[in-house]
Amino acid sequence: MAELNRRRILVSGGTLGAIGALGMAAPAHARSLVEWTWAPSGSIAGAGAGADPHWVWDEEADRLVASLLDRGDVPEVNRLLWNWTRNDQPLPSGLPQDLHAFMEKARRLPPWADRAKLEIAAEFNKSRGLYLNLLNGVGGGILATAIPNEARSVYYSKGGADMEDRVAKTSIFGFSVGALNAYRPGGSCVVESVKTRLVHAAVRHLLQQSPHWTGDIPISQEDMLVTWHTLPTFAMRKLREWKVPITKAESDAYLHVWQVTAYLLGIKEEYIPASWDAAYEQSDQVLPRNMGPTREGVELTDILLGQLAEQTSPGSISRPLCNALARYLVGDKVADWDGIPREPVWDPLIATAWPALVRFREGLVPLPLVPEIAWTLDEAVRQYILFYLTKGEETKIEIPTTNRPE
Ligand code: HEM
């Protein structure tokens, strides 16, 4: 059977189970099911078939958005959704009926969403905003470029040609999750997550038409999990490493806000980790098999760090400082994959100044123990956050209708 047909069956059937049901052998290059050992008992659903998420996508959204693209409805949908910005806002009238029905369902919080936990998470995001924005923004961004599937799909999709706009769009999402009102009526996390779910569905349809795209259907559930772990799981591990004091209620709540967000992004409940232990275990299973160097990733990293260095207030973050900060956050292996140059002056300085700064900020050491250079770093991080905050004001998340222009 032609590979394309097989893919279509996978999409319509949802999982590798469909292949079994049709009595076919798994594709030669398929990851064998035995490789996927993460137990669905560790998930929010608490049970599941245990299917390898490499072969699962988002069948309902994918079918719908493919149809919207084929019908030529997307530009009008984008126009109508431009002013849909608040969690409590009714959907605009005039949307295609099937999309309207899907979005009404997709915007609903899962029954297990816990308002009290979401409130604690919002406070935590505020009190730890500096670290979290740094980890999710710079850290998550640089890790993403070392994920070949993601780097290549970003590079060859529409936004790959205009990384500035893409970064701005991603920051809209990032700040909506971190906002104090993220899941309150006046917040926007539901809106941005549902819009992103639609964008991903469009990318799945469009990228397969790109002459540059050679892999399986992009953005599988496994891919989603990989990226998800570069956000909350990576951040929590780093906060622990930096010895930032975190209460159990805070860490539970921080996991919870990302569980709800995963759900709204279209990650199935049988893959969403129910606890940090389950998350770490899943992360250790999916990250190593999905990370590595690519030409596209190196180029995207260079663009990202260049933007960061050039566009914050002049002189506040030099390119060598950006390089060193990124290397410090993601570690040598990923930094080398991403082609981030070593910085003989900044690399060792950051490795000592940052932990000292964190300890001071947390009231764990007195000021004299903080090296002067730490304040340059502190200011750089603030500038960085401001830069992304203001970037996001200029644009909105929209469903693409094309791939990267040739
Ligand atoms: C678009 C977030 C996973 C590839 C977006 C956007 C956001 C986002 C906010 C909209 C911004 C834009 O349109 O540029 C996330 C989050 C993820 C995730 C939070 C997981 C937790 C992934 C994965 C891939 C991917 C796993 C690929 C393997 C893309 C691409 C676009 C996109 C190609 C569209 C860019 C374009 O318009 O050309 N994502 N994403 N994303 N994402 Fe994701």
Boltz pocket constraint, residues with backbone or C-beta under 6 A from the ligand:
constraints:
  - pocket:
      binder: B
      contacts: [[A, 149], [A, 150], [A, 151], [A, 153], [A, 154], [A, 157], [A, 158], [A, 159], [A, 160], [A, 165], [A, 166], [A, 167], [A, 169], [A, 170], [A, 173], [A, 174], [A, 192], [A, 196], [A, 199], [A, 200], [A, 203], [A, 218], [A, 219], [A, 220], [A, 223], [A, 224], [A, 225], [A, 227], [A, 228], [A, 265], [A, 397], [A, 398], [A, 400], [A, 402]]
      max_distance: 6.0
